């Protein structure tokens, strides 16, 4: 995975204290990453998040992205140990904003499951994302090989494991608390 460019700075926040931010350019796309504490040792929290402009800009109630981001940052800042990688262009599980919006409209009309709204409009998959770039970023940041993954997504877990990381604990996003909770299925 070719990382074309990288820059680092401090990122003070209004809500979660101070992070360090690293910006990447990979395959023509921007990736944003924040870290807290020394993520090269121990068992840091890791969140890999795809873009969702409706949630992050407009506070959409149509999905959980906003709450997922907020609580992941809360967990990482609380532990003072973690990394959050954000891929703004991976809208709608890797389609694009227009296709995602078509799927939303169809779901609102038909009441289909949100996890199946892409196939409901005729696409051959419900998730077009890969995570090679995010894993390359984790490796570039020399993140500890033992991680606590803030996700129950099999694709994310498989991608980080393929990249040489061991997931010591998986966390699922729980409702109605809107918080990341340890998965009992994890070791
Ligand atoms: Zn969303």
Backbone and ligand atoms as CSV (ligand in chain L), in Angstrom:
chain,resi,resn,atom,element,x,y,z
A,1,UNK,N,N,0.854,-1.202,0.000
A,1,UNK,CA,C,0.000,0.000,0.000
A,1,UNK,C,C,0.880,1.239,0.000
A,2,UNK,N,N,0.762,2.049,-1.028
A,2,UNK,CA,C,1.637,3.203,-1.186
A,2,UNK,C,C,1.030,4.430,-0.511
A,3,UNK,N,N,1.700,4.905,0.528
A,3,UNK,CA,C,1.277,6.128,1.194
A,3,UNK,C,C,1.972,7.289,0.496
A,4,UNK,N,N,1.181,8.135,-0.168
A,4,UNK,CA,C,1.751,9.187,-1.002
A,4,UNK,C,C,2.266,10.362,-0.176
A,5,UNK,N,N,1.538,10.690,0.887
A,5,UNK,CA,C,1.935,11.863,1.668
A,5,UNK,C,C,1.398,11.731,3.081
A,6,UNK,N,N,2.074,12.407,3.995
A,6,UNK,CA,C,1.678,12.331,5.402
A,6,UNK,C,C,2.109,13.612,6.102
A,7,UNK,N,N,1.258,14.099,6.998
A,7,UNK,CA,C,1.633,15.272,7.791
A,7,UNK,C,C,1.032,15.121,9.178
A,8,UNK,N,N,1.746,15.614,10.178
A,8,UNK,CA,C,1.287,15.475,11.558
A,8,UNK,C,C,1.216,16.830,12.251
A,9,UNK,N,N,0.249,16.929,13.171
A,9,UNK,CA,C,0.103,18.163,13.950
A,9,UNK,C,C,-0.571,17.808,15.274
A,10,UNK,N,N,-0.679,18.800,16.156
A,10,UNK,CA,C,-1.474,18.624,17.372
A,10,UNK,C,C,-2.924,18.947,17.035
A,11,UNK,N,N,-3.867,18.259,17.668
A,11,UNK,CA,C,-5.282,18.565,17.429
A,11,UNK,C,C,-6.003,18.722,18.765
A,12,UNK,N,N,-6.020,19.967,19.294
A,12,UNK,CA,C,-6.833,20.197,20.488
A,12,UNK,C,C,-8.303,20.154,20.097
A,13,UNK,N,N,-9.163,19.563,20.938
A,13,UNK,CA,C,-10.588,19.501,20.610
A,13,UNK,C,C,-11.408,20.199,21.688
A,14,UNK,N,N,-12.626,20.577,21.338
A,14,UNK,CA,C,-13.503,21.248,22.291
A,14,UNK,C,C,-14.153,20.254,23.236
A,15,UNK,N,N,-14.121,18.958,22.884
A,15,UNK,CA,C,-14.889,17.979,23.639
A,15,UNK,C,C,-14.060,16.904,24.320
A,16,UNK,N,N,-12.940,16.528,23.702
A,16,UNK,CA,C,-12.229,15.334,24.168
A,16,UNK,C,C,-10.784,15.599,24.550
A,17,UNK,N,N,-10.417,16.860,24.709
A,17,UNK,CA,C,-9.028,17.141,25.063
A,17,UNK,C,C,-8.138,17.127,23.842
A,18,UNK,N,N,-6.895,16.753,24.063
A,18,UNK,CA,C,-5.887,16.900,23.012
A,18,UNK,C,C,-5.570,15.577,22.334
A,19,UNK,N,N,-5.592,15.610,21.028
A,19,UNK,CA,C,-5.148,14.483,20.207
A,19,UNK,C,C,-3.957,14.949,19.382
A,20,UNK,N,N,-3.281,13.970,18.783
A,20,UNK,CA,C,-2.365,14.265,17.685
A,20,UNK,C,C,-3.079,13.832,16.414
A,21,UNK,N,N,-2.975,14.631,15.380
A,21,UNK,CA,C,-3.616,14.228,14.124
A,21,UNK,C,C,-2.564,13.947,13.063
A,22,UNK,N,N,-2.870,12.967,12.245
A,22,UNK,CA,C,-2.019,12.648,11.102
A,22,UNK,C,C,-2.910,12.552,9.877
A,23,UNK,N,N,-2.554,13.265,8.847
A,23,UNK,CA,C,-3.293,13.223,7.587
A,23,UNK,C,C,-2.498,12.424,6.571
A,24,UNK,N,N,-3.227,11.612,5.807
A,24,UNK,CA,C,-2.585,10.774,4.788
A,24,UNK,C,C,-3.240,11.010,3.434
A,25,UNK,N,N,-2.463,10.815,2.398
A,25,UNK,CA,C,-3.002,10.751,1.040
A,25,UNK,C,C,-2.627,9.373,0.490
A,26,UNK,N,N,-3.644,8.584,0.219
A,26,UNK,CA,C,-3.420,7.232,-0.300
A,26,UNK,C,C,-4.374,7.016,-1.473
A,27,UNK,N,N,-3.821,6.641,-2.615
A,27,UNK,CA,C,-4.651,6.362,-3.779
A,27,UNK,C,C,-5.533,7.533,-4.166
A,28,UNK,N,N,-5.043,8.751,-3.972
A,28,UNK,CA,C,-5.804,9.936,-4.344
A,28,UNK,C,C,-6.824,10.376,-3.314
A,29,UNK,N,N,-6.919,9.648,-2.205
A,29,UNK,CA,C,-7.922,9.986,-1.192
A,29,UNK,C,C,-7.271,10.444,0.112
A,30,UNK,N,N,-7.980,11.338,0.798
A,30,UNK,CA,C,-7.535,11.796,2.115
A,30,UNK,C,C,-7.997,10.830,3.203
A,31,UNK,N,N,-7.146,10.631,4.172
A,31,UNK,CA,C,-7.501,9.868,5.382
A,31,UNK,C,C,-7.095,10.711,6.577
A,32,UNK,N,N,-7.959,10.780,7.566
A,32,UNK,CA,C,-7.661,11.537,8.775
A,32,UNK,C,C,-7.524,10.563,9.934
A,33,UNK,N,N,-6.558,10.830,10.774
A,33,UNK,CA,C,-6.285,9.905,11.856
A,33,UNK,C,C,-5.964,10.713,13.113
A,34,UNK,N,N,-6.561,10.363,14.243
A,34,UNK,CA,C,-6.137,10.980,15.497
A,34,UNK,C,C,-5.663,9.896,16.453
A,35,UNK,N,N,-4.676,10.253,17.246
A,35,UNK,CA,C,-4.173,9.331,18.256
A,35,UNK,C,C,-4.140,10.025,19.604
A,36,UNK,N,N,-4.177,9.204,20.638
A,36,UNK,CA,C,-4.102,9.702,21.997
A,36,UNK,C,C,-3.184,8.760,22.770
A,37,UNK,N,N,-2.175,9.315,23.414
A,37,UNK,CA,C,-1.230,8.494,24.169
A,37,UNK,C,C,-0.248,7.792,23.242
A,38,UNK,N,N,0.551,6.900,23.841
A,38,UNK,CA,C,1.552,6.156,23.074
A,38,UNK,C,C,0.916,4.877,22.539
A,39,UNK,N,N,0.524,4.913,21.271
A,39,UNK,CA,C,-0.200,3.765,20.699
A,39,UNK,C,C,0.748,2.673,20.219
A,40,UNK,N,N,2.049,2.883,20.378
A,40,UNK,CA,C,2.993,1.864,19.913
A,40,UNK,C,C,3.164,0.747,20.946
A,41,UNK,N,N,2.609,0.937,22.145
A,41,UNK,CA,C,2.753,-0.095,23.173
A,41,UNK,C,C,1.391,-0.444,23.766
A,42,UNK,N,N,1.356,-1.553,24.488
A,42,UNK,CA,C,0.144,-1.945,25.210
A,42,UNK,C,C,-0.954,-2.400,24.268
A,43,UNK,N,N,-2.167,-2.035,24.629
A,43,UNK,CA,C,-3.356,-2.592,23.996
A,43,UNK,C,C,-4.308,-1.445,23.623
A,44,UNK,N,N,-3.907,-0.622,22.661
A,44,UNK,CA,C,-4.699,0.581,22.388
A,44,UNK,C,C,-6.065,0.271,21.765
A,45,UNK,N,N,-7.007,1.172,21.973
A,45,UNK,CA,C,-8.282,1.112,21.264
A,45,UNK,C,C,-8.073,1.548,19.818
A,46,UNK,N,N,-8.762,0.881,18.907
A,46,UNK,CA,C,-8.685,1.247,17.488
A,46,UNK,C,C,-10.093,1.366,16.932
A,47,UNK,N,N,-10.369,2.499,16.309
A,47,UNK,CA,C,-11.626,2.669,15.585
A,47,UNK,C,C,-11.319,3.008,14.127
A,48,UNK,N,N,-11.924,2.276,13.208
A,48,UNK,CA,C,-11.848,2.560,11.776
A,48,UNK,C,C,-13.239,3.003,11.359
A,49,UNK,N,N,-13.358,4.218,10.838
A,49,UNK,CA,C,-14.684,4.778,10.553
A,49,UNK,C,C,-14.733,5.286,9.118
A,50,UNK,N,N,-15.842,5.010,8.452
A,50,UNK,CA,C,-16.052,5.511,7.096
A,50,UNK,C,C,-16.878,6.791,7.133
A,51,UNK,N,N,-16.727,7.582,6.087
A,51,UNK,CA,C,-17.400,8.870,6.024
A,51,UNK,C,C,-18.912,8.755,6.017
A,52,UNK,N,N,-19.552,9.734,6.642
A,52,UNK,CA,C,-21.010,9.839,6.605
A,52,UNK,C,C,-21.337,11.315,6.787
A,53,UNK,N,N,-21.479,12.003,5.674
A,53,UNK,CA,C,-21.631,13.460,5.751
A,53,UNK,C,C,-22.957,13.844,6.414
A,54,UNK,N,N,-24.003,13.048,6.210
A,54,UNK,CA,C,-25.292,13.406,6.807
A,54,UNK,C,C,-25.225,13.369,8.331
A,55,UNK,N,N,-24.491,12.418,8.879
A,55,UNK,CA,C,-24.381,12.338,10.334
A,55,UNK,C,C,-23.381,13.351,10.872
A,56,UNK,N,N,-22.205,13.438,10.222
A,56,UNK,CA,C,-21.141,14.249,10.807
A,56,UNK,C,C,-21.401,15.736,10.626
A,57,UNK,N,N,-22.032,16.122,9.536
A,57,UNK,CA,C,-22.298,17.549,9.314
A,57,UNK,C,C,-23.704,17.932,9.769
A,58,UNK,N,N,-24.688,17.073,9.431
A,58,UNK,CA,C,-26.088,17.469,9.623
A,58,UNK,C,C,-26.776,16.767,10.799
A,59,UNK,N,N,-26.023,15.968,11.563
A,59,UNK,CA,C,-26.584,15.264,12.727
A,59,UNK,C,C,-27.769,14.377,12.353
A,60,UNK,N,N,-27.651,13.672,11.243
A,60,UNK,CA,C,-28.697,12.754,10.804
A,60,UNK,C,C,-29.079,11.765,11.904
A,61,UNK,N,N,-30.387,11.514,12.002
A,61,UNK,CA,C,-30.866,10.460,12.900
A,61,UNK,C,C,-31.121,9.167,12.128
A,62,UNK,N,N,-30.757,9.157,10.855
A,62,UNK,CA,C,-31.001,8.000,9.992
A,62,UNK,C,C,-30.000,6.876,10.252
A,63,UNK,N,N,-28.878,7.194,10.891
A,63,UNK,CA,C,-27.844,6.177,11.144
A,63,UNK,C,C,-27.173,6.497,12.482
A,64,UNK,N,N,-26.271,5.599,12.896
A,64,UNK,CA,C,-25.612,5.749,14.198
A,64,UNK,C,C,-24.218,6.374,14.111
A,65,UNK,N,N,-23.824,6.800,12.921
A,65,UNK,CA,C,-22.429,7.213,12.730
A,65,UNK,C,C,-21.975,8.298,13.710
A,66,UNK,N,N,-22.817,9.303,13.900
A,66,UNK,CA,C,-22.455,10.410,14.784
A,66,UNK,C,C,-22.161,9.898,16.205
A,67,UNK,N,N,-23.082,9.061,16.718
A,67,UNK,CA,C,-22.892,8.536,18.074
A,67,UNK,C,C,-21.705,7.582,18.149
A,68,UNK,N,N,-21.501,6.814,17.071
A,68,UNK,CA,C,-20.344,5.908,17.047
A,68,UNK,C,C,-19.042,6.690,17.161
A,69,UNK,N,N,-18.960,7.777,16.411
A,69,UNK,CA,C,-17.750,8.608,16.434
A,69,UNK,C,C,-17.577,9.232,17.817
A,70,UNK,N,N,-18.656,9.856,18.322
A,70,UNK,CA,C,-18.574,10.518,19.624
A,70,UNK,C,C,-18.105,9.563,20.712
A,71,UNK,N,N,-18.729,8.360,20.736
A,71,UNK,CA,C,-18.385,7.462,21.829
A,71,UNK,C,C,-17.008,6.834,21.649
A,72,UNK,N,N,-16.592,6.622,20.398
A,72,UNK,CA,C,-15.236,6.097,20.186
A,72,UNK,C,C,-14.198,7.111,20.659
A,73,UNK,N,N,-14.429,8.381,20.364
A,73,UNK,CA,C,-13.490,9.412,20.818
A,73,UNK,C,C,-13.496,9.519,22.341
A,74,UNK,N,N,-14.689,9.363,22.934
A,74,UNK,CA,C,-14.792,9.392,24.396
A,74,UNK,C,C,-13.982,8.248,25.014
A,75,UNK,N,N,-14.123,7.054,24.426
A,75,UNK,CA,C,-13.405,5.881,24.939
A,75,UNK,C,C,-11.893,6.074,24.802
A,76,UNK,N,N,-11.473,6.519,23.626
A,76,UNK,CA,C,-10.034,6.691,23.360
A,76,UNK,C,C,-9.448,7.773,24.276
A,77,UNK,N,N,-10.164,8.894,24.401
A,77,UNK,CA,C,-9.667,9.976,25.256
A,77,UNK,C,C,-9.696,9.557,26.725
A,78,UNK,N,N,-10.741,8.798,27.105
A,78,UNK,CA,C,-10.851,8.341,28.491
A,78,UNK,C,C,-9.701,7.437,28.880
A,79,UNK,N,N,-9.321,6.561,27.959
A,79,UNK,CA,C,-8.209,5.638,28.220
A,79,UNK,C,C,-6.864,6.315,27.975
A,80,UNK,N,N,-6.900,7.482,27.310
A,80,UNK,CA,C,-5.661,8.140,26.872
A,80,UNK,C,C,-4.786,7.151,26.106
A,81,UNK,N,N,-5.449,6.333,25.269
A,81,UNK,CA,C,-4.701,5.277,24.580
A,81,UNK,C,C,-5.513,4.751,23.411
A,82,UNK,N,N,-5.296,5.314,22.256
A,82,UNK,CA,C,-6.029,4.784,21.117
A,82,UNK,C,C,-5.817,5.578,19.854
A,83,UNK,N,N,-6.391,5.039,18.793
A,83,UNK,CA,C,-6.243,5.640,17.477
A,83,UNK,C,C,-7.565,5.524,16.719
A,84,UNK,N,N,-7.892,6.582,15.987
A,84,UNK,CA,C,-9.138,6.650,15.221
A,84,UNK,C,C,-8.759,7.007,13.787
A,85,UNK,N,N,-9.088,6.115,12.856
A,85,UNK,CA,C,-8.783,6.359,11.438
A,85,UNK,C,C,-10.085,6.606,10.695
A,86,UNK,N,N,-10.150,7.702,9.967
A,86,UNK,CA,C,-11.387,8.121,9.302
A,86,UNK,C,C,-11.154,8.264,7.801
A,87,UNK,N,N,-12.007,7.595,7.030
A,87,UNK,CA,C,-11.937,7.658,5.567
A,87,UNK,C,C,-13.153,8.423,5.054
A,88,UNK,N,N,-13.014,9.739,4.830
A,88,UNK,CA,C,-14.176,10.557,4.475
A,88,UNK,C,C,-14.867,10.109,3.188
A,89,UNK,N,N,-14.124,9.553,2.250
A,89,UNK,CA,C,-14.708,9.256,0.931
A,89,UNK,C,C,-15.468,7.928,0.903
A,90,UNK,N,N,-15.367,7.138,1.965
A,90,UNK,CA,C,-16.035,5.822,1.932
A,90,UNK,C,C,-17.479,5.933,2.412
A,91,UNK,N,N,-18.232,6.760,1.709
A,91,UNK,CA,C,-19.649,6.987,2.038
A,91,UNK,C,C,-20.483,5.732,1.759
A,92,UNK,N,N,-21.497,5.539,2.567
A,92,UNK,CA,C,-22.493,4.510,2.257
A,92,UNK,C,C,-21.896,3.128,2.076
A,93,UNK,N,N,-21.005,2.735,3.019
A,93,UNK,CA,C,-20.333,1.450,2.924
A,93,UNK,C,C,-19.605,1.283,1.589
A,94,UNK,N,N,-18.971,2.366,1.149
A,94,UNK,CA,C,-18.071,2.287,0.011
A,94,UNK,C,C,-18.703,2.543,-1.343
A,95,UNK,N,N,-19.930,3.069,-1.380
A,95,UNK,CA,C,-20.482,3.469,-2.683
A,95,UNK,C,C,-20.151,4.947,-2.884
A,96,UNK,N,N,-21.094,5.783,-3.163
A,96,UNK,CA,C,-20.850,7.220,-3.166
A,96,UNK,C,C,-22.103,7.886,-2.622
A,97,UNK,N,N,-22.051,9.192,-2.484
A,97,UNK,CA,C,-23.133,9.878,-1.780
A,97,UNK,C,C,-24.463,9.788,-2.532
A,98,UNK,N,N,-24.410,9.847,-3.863
A,98,UNK,CA,C,-25.651,9.767,-4.641
A,98,UNK,C,C,-26.276,8.378,-4.502
A,99,UNK,N,N,-25.451,7.348,-4.643
A,99,UNK,CA,C,-25.966,5.980,-4.518
A,99,UNK,C,C,-26.484,5.732,-3.104
A,100,UNK,N,N,-25.735,6.216,-2.118
A,100,UNK,CA,C,-26.163,6.067,-0.727
A,100,UNK,C,C,-27.528,6.735,-0.506
A,101,UNK,N,N,-27.705,7.900,-1.100
A,101,UNK,CA,C,-28.948,8.644,-0.909
A,101,UNK,C,C,-30.114,7.954,-1.616
A,102,UNK,N,N,-29.838,7.367,-2.782
A,102,UNK,CA,C,-30.849,6.551,-3.462
A,102,UNK,C,C,-31.290,5.396,-2.568
A,103,UNK,N,N,-30.297,4.741,-1.952
A,103,UNK,CA,C,-30.595,3.609,-1.074
A,103,UNK,C,C,-31.390,4.055,0.147
A,104,UNK,N,N,-31.068,5.231,0.667
A,104,UNK,CA,C,-31.815,5.782,1.814
A,104,UNK,C,C,-33.275,6.014,1.437
A,105,UNK,N,N,-33.468,6.631,0.270
A,105,UNK,CA,C,-34.834,6.943,-0.172
A,105,UNK,C,C,-35.646,5.667,-0.361
A,106,UNK,N,N,-35.012,4.671,-0.967
A,106,UNK,CA,C,-35.700,3.395,-1.178
A,106,UNK,C,C,-36.039,2.730,0.155
A,107,UNK,N,N,-35.093,2.803,1.088
A,107,UNK,CA,C,-35.335,2.198,2.407
A,107,UNK,C,C,-36.468,2.910,3.130
A,108,UNK,N,N,-36.502,4.247,3.021
A,108,UNK,CA,C,-37.560,5.012,3.682
A,108,UNK,C,C,-38.929,4.687,3.079
A,109,UNK,N,N,-38.931,4.329,1.803
A,109,UNK,CA,C,-40.183,4.004,1.135
A,109,UNK,C,C,-40.617,2.562,1.401
A,110,UNK,N,N,-39.642,1.645,1.382
A,110,UNK,CA,C,-39.993,0.220,1.462
A,110,UNK,C,C,-39.857,-0.346,2.871
A,111,UNK,N,N,-39.108,0.352,3.740
A,111,UNK,CA,C,-38.893,-0.172,5.083
A,111,UNK,C,C,-37.912,-1.327,5.139
A,112,UNK,N,N,-37.067,-1.470,4.112
A,112,UNK,CA,C,-36.082,-2.564,4.117
A,112,UNK,C,C,-35.045,-2.315,5.209
A,113,UNK,N,N,-34.323,-3.362,5.544
A,113,UNK,CA,C,-33.313,-3.278,6.593
A,113,UNK,C,C,-32.151,-2.392,6.127
A,114,UNK,N,N,-31.630,-1.552,7.046
A,114,UNK,CA,C,-30.552,-0.643,6.648
A,114,UNK,C,C,-29.287,-1.401,6.244
A,115,UNK,N,N,-29.106,-2.615,6.785
A,115,UNK,CA,C,-27.927,-3.399,6.426
A,115,UNK,C,C,-28.053,-3.988,5.027
A,116,UNK,N,N,-29.263,-3.922,4.481
A,116,UNK,CA,C,-29.470,-4.510,3.147
A,116,UNK,C,C,-29.981,-3.476,2.148
A,117,UNK,N,N,-29.789,-2.194,2.466
A,117,UNK,CA,C,-30.387,-1.193,1.579
A,117,UNK,C,C,-29.660,-1.049,0.249
A,118,UNK,N,N,-28.399,-1.502,0.175
A,118,UNK,CA,C,-27.697,-1.411,-1.115
A,118,UNK,C,C,-28.158,-2.514,-2.073
A,119,UNK,N,N,-28.277,-3.720,-1.565
A,119,UNK,CA,C,-28.776,-4.780,-2.451
A,119,UNK,C,C,-30.236,-4.550,-2.819
A,120,UNK,N,N,-30.957,-3.834,-1.964
A,120,UNK,CA,C,-32.367,-3.544,-2.251
A,120,UNK,C,C,-32.528,-2.629,-3.461
A,121,UNK,N,N,-31.467,-1.875,-3.820
A,121,UNK,CA,C,-31.560,-1.062,-5.044
A,121,UNK,C,C,-30.771,-1.710,-6.187
A,122,UNK,N,N,-30.472,-3.003,-6.038
A,122,UNK,CA,C,-29.917,-3.757,-7.160
A,122,UNK,C,C,-28.412,-3.894,-7.181
A,123,UNK,N,N,-27.719,-3.403,-6.156
A,123,UNK,CA,C,-26.270,-3.586,-6.128
A,123,UNK,C,C,-25.937,-5.006,-5.692
A,124,UNK,N,N,-24.767,-5.477,-6.091
A,124,UNK,CA,C,-24.431,-6.888,-5.868
A,124,UNK,C,C,-23.881,-7.175,-4.476
A,125,UNK,N,N,-23.694,-6.121,-3.680
A,125,UNK,CA,C,-23.194,-6.319,-2.320
A,125,UNK,C,C,-23.817,-5.258,-1.422
A,126,UNK,N,N,-23.762,-5.494,-0.116
A,126,UNK,CA,C,-24.223,-4.479,0.831
A,126,UNK,C,C,-23.067,-3.718,1.468
A,127,UNK,N,N,-21.853,-4.099,1.089
A,127,UNK,CA,C,-20.694,-3.420,1.655
A,127,UNK,C,C,-19.541,-3.515,0.666
A,128,UNK,N,N,-19.125,-2.372,0.144
A,128,UNK,CA,C,-18.082,-2.341,-0.881
A,128,UNK,C,C,-16.740,-1.880,-0.320
A,129,UNK,N,N,-16.639,-1.806,0.986
A,129,UNK,CA,C,-15.411,-1.263,1.548
A,129,UNK,C,C,-14.326,-2.308,1.689
A,130,UNK,N,N,-13.092,-1.860,1.523
A,130,UNK,CA,C,-11.926,-2.613,1.954
A,130,UNK,C,C,-11.201,-1.732,2.952
A,131,UNK,N,N,-10.289,-2.316,3.689
A,131,UNK,CA,C,-9.633,-1.545,4.747
A,131,UNK,C,C,-8.105,-1.594,4.661
A,132,UNK,N,N,-7.595,-1.934,3.470
A,132,UNK,CA,C,-6.140,-2.026,3.332
A,132,UNK,C,C,-5.450,-0.704,3.674
A,133,UNK,N,N,-6.059,0.404,3.286
A,133,UNK,CA,C,-5.436,1.703,3.535
A,133,UNK,C,C,-5.400,2.004,5.035
A,134,UNK,N,N,-6.516,1.714,5.714
A,134,UNK,CA,C,-6.563,1.979,7.156
A,134,UNK,C,C,-5.536,1.109,7.894
A,135,UNK,N,N,-5.406,-0.143,7.450
A,135,UNK,CA,C,-4.425,-1.029,8.083
A,135,UNK,C,C,-3.009,-0.529,7.803
A,136,UNK,N,N,-2.778,-0.028,6.583
A,136,UNK,CA,C,-1.459,0.546,6.259
A,136,UNK,C,C,-1.154,1.736,7.164
A,137,UNK,N,N,-2.179,2.511,7.479
A,137,UNK,CA,C,-1.991,3.659,8.385
A,137,UNK,C,C,-1.637,3.170,9.794
A,138,UNK,N,N,-2.341,2.157,10.275
A,138,UNK,CA,C,-2.029,1.611,11.606
A,138,UNK,C,C,-0.572,1.137,11.646
A,139,UNK,N,N,-0.158,0.510,10.562
A,139,UNK,CA,C,1.225,0.012,10.515
A,139,UNK,C,C,2.210,1.174,10.427
A,140,UNK,N,N,1.852,2.171,9.635
A,140,UNK,CA,C,2.727,3.330,9.487
A,140,UNK,C,C,2.917,4.043,10.833
A,141,UNK,N,N,1.870,4.063,11.638
A,141,UNK,CA,C,1.940,4.707,12.956
A,141,UNK,C,C,2.568,3.788,13.999
A,142,UNK,N,N,2.966,2.601,13.559
A,142,UNK,CA,C,3.591,1.606,14.444
A,142,UNK,C,C,2.719,1.281,15.640
A,143,UNK,N,N,1.414,1.176,15.366
A,143,UNK,CA,C,0.464,0.832,16.423
A,143,UNK,C,C,0.795,-0.563,16.954
A,144,UNK,N,N,0.708,-0.708,18.259
A,144,UNK,CA,C,0.949,-1.984,18.927
A,144,UNK,C,C,0.180,-3.101,18.230
A,145,UNK,N,N,0.757,-4.284,18.149
A,145,UNK,CA,C,0.108,-5.389,17.426
A,145,UNK,C,C,-1.054,-6.000,18.215
A,146,UNK,N,N,-1.211,-5.608,19.465
A,146,UNK,CA,C,-2.366,-6.037,20.263
A,146,UNK,C,C,-3.324,-4.867,20.337
A,147,UNK,N,N,-4.542,-5.065,19.831
A,147,UNK,CA,C,-5.466,-3.924,19.819
A,147,UNK,C,C,-6.838,-4.308,20.362
A,148,UNK,N,N,-7.529,-3.299,20.858
A,148,UNK,CA,C,-8.933,-3.433,21.236
A,148,UNK,C,C,-9.746,-2.741,20.144
A,149,UNK,N,N,-10.491,-3.544,19.396
A,149,UNK,CA,C,-11.147,-3.030,18.195
A,149,UNK,C,C,-12.561,-2.547,18.510
A,150,UNK,N,N,-12.775,-1.249,18.266
A,150,UNK,CA,C,-14.108,-0.680,18.475
A,150,UNK,C,C,-14.940,-0.939,17.215
A,151,UNK,N,N,-15.321,-2.200,17.049
A,151,UNK,CA,C,-16.132,-2.606,15.894
A,151,UNK,C,C,-16.521,-4.067,16.042
A,152,UNK,N,N,-17.702,-4.387,15.523
A,152,UNK,CA,C,-18.107,-5.793,15.413
A,152,UNK,C,C,-18.199,-6.198,13.947
A,153,UNK,N,N,-17.591,-5.382,13.072
A,153,UNK,CA,C,-17.644,-5.649,11.644
A,153,UNK,C,C,-16.587,-6.699,11.284
A,154,UNK,N,N,-17.062,-7.827,10.728
A,154,UNK,CA,C,-16.143,-8.920,10.391
A,154,UNK,C,C,-15.070,-8.474,9.407
A,155,UNK,N,N,-15.459,-7.625,8.447
A,155,UNK,CA,C,-14.508,-7.156,7.441
A,155,UNK,C,C,-13.363,-6.371,8.062
A,156,UNK,N,N,-13.682,-5.538,9.040
A,156,UNK,CA,C,-12.637,-4.756,9.714
A,156,UNK,C,C,-11.730,-5.672,10.524
A,157,UNK,N,N,-12.364,-6.608,11.223
A,157,UNK,CA,C,-11.563,-7.522,12.034
A,157,UNK,C,C,-10.610,-8.338,11.155
A,158,UNK,N,N,-11.145,-8.877,10.070
A,158,UNK,CA,C,-10.308,-9.681,9.179
A,158,UNK,C,C,-9.182,-8.848,8.576
A,159,UNK,N,N,-9.475,-7.593,8.239
A,159,UNK,CA,C,-8.457,-6.736,7.618
A,159,UNK,C,C,-7.309,-6.455,8.589
A,160,UNK,N,N,-7.647,-6.145,9.850
A,160,UNK,CA,C,-6.552,-5.853,10.793
A,160,UNK,C,C,-5.771,-7.121,11.131
A,161,UNK,N,N,-6.487,-8.256,11.191
A,161,UNK,CA,C,-5.776,-9.511,11.472
A,161,UNK,C,C,-4.841,-9.877,10.321
A,162,UNK,N,N,-5.316,-9.668,9.106
A,162,UNK,CA,C,-4.476,-9.910,7.930
A,162,UNK,C,C,-3.253,-9.000,7.951
A,163,UNK,N,N,-3.413,-7.823,8.521
A,163,UNK,CA,C,-2.310,-6.866,8.608
A,163,UNK,C,C,-1.363,-7.139,9.762
A,164,UNK,N,N,-1.589,-8.218,10.495
A,164,UNK,CA,C,-0.654,-8.602,11.544
A,164,UNK,C,C,-1.048,-8.174,12.944
A,165,UNK,N,N,-2.275,-7.689,13.108
A,165,UNK,CA,C,-2.724,-7.264,14.443
A,165,UNK,C,C,-3.551,-8.361,15.099
A,166,UNK,N,N,-3.452,-8.454,16.402
A,166,UNK,CA,C,-4.270,-9.378,17.179
A,166,UNK,C,C,-5.344,-8.583,17.909
A,167,UNK,N,N,-6.596,-8.970,17.684
A,167,UNK,CA,C,-7.708,-8.286,18.349
A,167,UNK,C,C,-7.933,-8.971,19.696
A,168,UNK,N,N,-7.550,-8.276,20.775
A,168,UNK,CA,C,-7.693,-8.875,22.098
A,168,UNK,C,C,-9.117,-8.743,22.622
A,169,UNK,N,N,-9.817,-7.728,22.117
A,169,UNK,CA,C,-11.203,-7.536,22.526
A,169,UNK,C,C,-11.926,-6.779,21.429
A,170,UNK,N,N,-13.116,-7.265,21.105
A,170,UNK,CA,C,-13.972,-6.589,20.145
A,170,UNK,C,C,-15.080,-5.874,20.915
A,171,UNK,N,N,-15.503,-4.728,20.413
A,171,UNK,CA,C,-16.573,-3.960,21.046
A,171,UNK,C,C,-17.690,-3.737,20.034
A,172,UNK,N,N,-18.925,-3.845,20.486
A,172,UNK,CA,C,-20.070,-3.601,19.616
A,172,UNK,C,C,-20.777,-2.334,20.076
A,173,UNK,N,N,-21.392,-1.658,19.127
A,173,UNK,CA,C,-22.093,-0.426,19.462
A,173,UNK,C,C,-23.490,-0.773,19.968
A,174,UNK,N,N,-23.745,-0.453,21.233
A,174,UNK,CA,C,-24.973,-0.902,21.889
A,174,UNK,C,C,-26.030,0.194,21.900
A,175,UNK,N,N,-27.268,-0.235,21.740
A,175,UNK,CA,C,-28.418,0.664,21.897
A,175,UNK,C,C,-29.240,0.163,23.072
A,176,UNK,N,N,-29.949,1.005,23.809
A,176,UNK,CA,C,-30.111,2.440,23.534
A,176,UNK,C,C,-29.024,3.323,24.150
A,177,UNK,N,N,-28.000,2.715,24.750
A,177,UNK,CA,C,-27.014,3.554,25.453
A,177,UNK,C,C,-26.123,4.334,24.492
A,178,UNK,N,N,-26.052,3.881,23.226
A,178,UNK,CA,C,-25.158,4.507,22.244
A,178,UNK,C,C,-23.715,4.527,22.742
A,179,UNK,N,N,-23.294,3.395,23.268
A,179,UNK,CA,C,-21.915,3.275,23.751
A,179,UNK,C,C,-21.295,1.986,23.224
A,180,UNK,N,N,-19.970,1.982,23.146
A,180,UNK,CA,C,-19.233,0.788,22.745
A,180,UNK,C,C,-19.116,-0.159,23.932
A,181,UNK,N,N,-19.586,-1.372,23.755
A,181,UNK,CA,C,-19.573,-2.365,24.834
A,181,UNK,C,C,-18.786,-3.589,24.407
A,182,UNK,N,N,-18.006,-4.194,25.343
A,182,UNK,CA,C,-17.228,-5.381,24.990
A,182,UNK,C,C,-18.145,-6.477,24.449
A,183,UNK,N,N,-17.699,-7.086,23.374
A,183,UNK,CA,C,-18.445,-8.206,22.807
A,183,UNK,C,C,-18.135,-9.469,23.608
A,184,UNK,N,N,-19.188,-10.201,23.971
A,184,UNK,CA,C,-18.962,-11.429,24.742
A,184,UNK,C,C,-18.389,-12.521,23.859
A,185,UNK,N,N,-18.518,-12.334,22.536
A,185,UNK,CA,C,-17.995,-13.339,21.606
A,185,UNK,C,C,-16.464,-13.274,21.517
A,186,UNK,N,N,-15.879,-12.165,22.015
A,186,UNK,CA,C,-14.433,-12.004,21.897
A,186,UNK,C,C,-13.694,-12.755,22.992
A,187,UNK,N,N,-12.432,-13.019,22.724
A,187,UNK,CA,C,-11.592,-13.676,23.723
A,187,UNK,C,C,-11.266,-12.677,24.828
L,1,ZN,ZN,ZN,-24.111,7.358,8.828
